[in-house]
Amino acid sequence: MFYHNINPIIVRIGPFQIRYYGVIFVLGFVIAYFLIYHLARKKGLRITKDDVIDSLFYILIGVIIGARLFHVVIYDFSYYVKNPLNIFAIWRGGLSFHGGLVGAVVAGVIFCKRKKMPFYKLADIFVIPLALGLSLGRIGNFINGELVGRVTNLPWCVKFKNYSGCRHPSQLYESFKNLVIFIVLWSIKDKKLKDGTLFWSFILMYSSFRFFIEFFRAPDEQIGFILGLTMGQWLCLIMFFIGICFIININKINKKKNPKN
């Protein structure tokens, strides 16, 4: 058993705080900037450093809006109907990964149309630092002692503050899952793949791995289980089948263009 007594604050000067999570977020942003620029240039995309910064800004705005809307509408709609002003209080938490992904895709499409860039070529690049950033982010969740796992008696269970029982460190499971996805995407990034393959491979891997790990993660208190599954699992199922459909569609389009292959 591990007793979680990690202080999430690195430095405190009066009201000013530097938290591990904030440092991890900035680190992920910096890594994404350099990786995207490097991979885009390697793929032959005409993209400047300013374009990379602009794209990250678009994606960040899309993630925040999408993640918040999903959380409000899908995860706790009744609460926000009664407390509409709290919709804007994102500093209190309440962001959905699935909503953030939808928001990021919408923002990415808008950015690519404005810059006249092929969406799939950029999306195939973006998912690589995304997977690594998600891995780092889950470590931040563990340090914060949030998004805890279900109660267990396994020897590596963690006793989190303000939570009953000893629990699965599901944040670390998810961090490892995202790291595996990053390694897979990185290992196949230079292969001759159809545009969109890396992006939809990320979708398929994330949704299937996340579905499994949700069995070790505590369900949302306000929702609980829906027909034996968590809301996250239902969203992952939808995400997985959408990914399958698009992968099949990409291959069909390629066969039409290259009937001899």
N, C-alpha and C positions, 0 to 999 in steps of 0.2 A: 504494500500500500504506500502511495505517495501523498503526503499532505501538501496541498497547493497553498503556499503562502508567498507567492511571487508578487512583488510590488510592481504594478503595471506602469508606475511613474518612475522615469529615470532621474529627472531633475525637477525640483520644484523651487521657484523663486517667487514668493508671494502668491499672487493668483496665476502666475505663469507656470505651465507644466509642459514637460517634454515626455511623451509616453512612448513605450516600445512600439505600440501599434502605429503611431504617427511616423516613427522612424522607418518602420517596415513599409508603410505606404509610400513614403518618399523614395525609399530604396527601390521598390518595385517600379515606380514611375521612371526613375533614372535608368534602370536596367531595360525597361521597355523602350525607352527613347533610343538607346544605343543599339539594341537588338533589331528594332524595326528598321532603323536607317541602314544598318549593315546588311540585313537580309534583303531589303528592298533594292539596294544598289547591286547586290550580288545577283538578284533575279532580273536585273536590267530595267527596273521600274524608274521612270524619271521622277524622282522625288527629292526635294530639298530638305534640309534640316528644319526649316520653318514649316514645311508641309507636315513633317512628322509631329512637331509641336501642335500644329493646328488640328491634326487628326486625333491626337491624344486629348485635346481639349473637347472636341466634338464627342468623342467616346465617353469621356468623364461625365459630361452633362447628360448624355443619353443614359448612362448607367444609373446615375443618381435619380433621374426622373422615372425611368422604368422600374428600378428596384423599389422606389417608394410607392409608386402607384400599385404595383403588384401586392406589396405588403398591405396597403390600405384596403384594396378591393378584395383580395383573396384571403388574406390571413386574419384581418381584424376589422372587417367592414362595420360591424355594429358599434364598436367602440368609437370609430372615427366619425360615424354619423352623429353620435352624441357629442363628440369633441372635435369639431371640424378644424379648429385652429391648430390642433396638435398634428395635423397632417404635415405641417411645415417644420415641425420640431424633429428634424432628422438626427440631431445630435443626441437624442435620447435612444437611438437605435431603431430598428425596424426597416431593414432593407432585404429584399428578396433577390437571391442570385438569378433565378430564372427571369424575373422582371428586368434585372440589370442587363442580362444577356439580350433580351428583346430590345431594350433601349439602345444598347450598344450597336446592334445590327441596324436599327433604323438610323441612328446617327451616322454609322459608317456608310450606309447607302447615300445619305444626303451629302456627306463629305465627298464621296467618290463622284457623284454627279456634278458637284460644283467644280471639282478639280479635273473632271473628265478622266478618271482612272478606273480600271476594271475592278469591280468590287471583290470578286473572288480572289484575285491575285493578292490584294491587300489583306483580305480576311485570312488567307492561308498563312500569311506572315504574322498577323496580330495574335492568332491563337497560341503561338509558341511562347512569347513572353507572358501571355495571359495565364497559361498553365503554371508557369513558374511563379508569377505574382500571386496566384491563388494559393499555391503551396506555402509561400511566405506568410500570406494573410491568415491562414489557419493557425500558424504558429502564434501569430498575434492574438487570435481568439483564445488560444490555450493560456497565454500569459495573462489575458484579461479575466480568465475564469468564466467564460461565457460559451453559449452553445454546447453545453455539456452533454455527455453520453448518458445511457441508461444505467441503472444500478446493477452492479455485478460483484462477484466475490473473487474475480481473477486476481492473481498476485500483482499485476501491474495497474490495478485500478487506482483512481485518484480521488481523494477526499477534497472536494471543492468547498470553499466558504459559501455559506447561505444555501447549501443544497444538502438534502438528506442522503445518507448512504454513501458508499464508495462507488464511483462511476467509471465507465469506459472513457478513456481520453479520446473521444471520437474526433476532436479537432486534429489530433496528431494522425489519426487514421486518414482523415481527409487530406491532410498536408502530404502524407506519403502517396496517396492516390493521385493527387495533382502533380507530384514530382514524377511519378511513373508516366503520366500522360505527357509531360514535358519531354522526358527522355525518349519516348516513342516518337513524338512529333519531330524532335531534333534529329533522330537517327534516320528518318525517311524524308527529311526536308529537301535533300538534293536529288532525290529520285525523280524520274520523269513521270509525274502524276498529272492527272487532269485537273484543271482549275476548280477549286472548291473541295477537292478531296481531303486536304489537310483540315479545312474548317469543319467539314461534316464528320471527319474522323474524330476530331475533338468532341463534337456534340455526342457522338455515339459512345465514346469512351467515358466521358464525364457522366452522362446520364446512367449508363449501366453500372459503373463503379459507385456512383452516389446512391443509386437505388439500394445496393447491397449494404453500404455503410450506414444507411438510415436505420437499419435494424439494430444498430448499436447506439444511435443518437436519440436523446429524449425528444418526444414529439412536442410541438408547440402547445403550451398549456391551454390557450383559448380555443384550440381546435381538437387536440387529441388525435384519435385514430378515426379514419373514414374507411369503413369496410375492411378493417384490419391493417390498413396502410396509413402512413403519414401523408400530409399534404405534399411534402417534398417528393415522396415516392410517386404519387400520382402525376406530378408535374414532370418528373423524370421519365415516366412511361410515355407521356405525350411527346416529350423532347426526343426520346429514342425513336419512336415510330416516324416522327417528322424527318429525323436524320436518315432513317432507312429509305424513306420515299425519295429524298433528294439525292442520295447516293445512287439509287437505281436510275433516277432521271438523268443524272450526269453521265452515267454509262450509256444510256439509250441515245442521248444526244451525240456522244462521241462515236457510237456505232453508225449513226446516220451520216456523220461527216466523213467517217473512214470505214466504209462498208467492207473493205478487204481485211480489216483487222479482226 
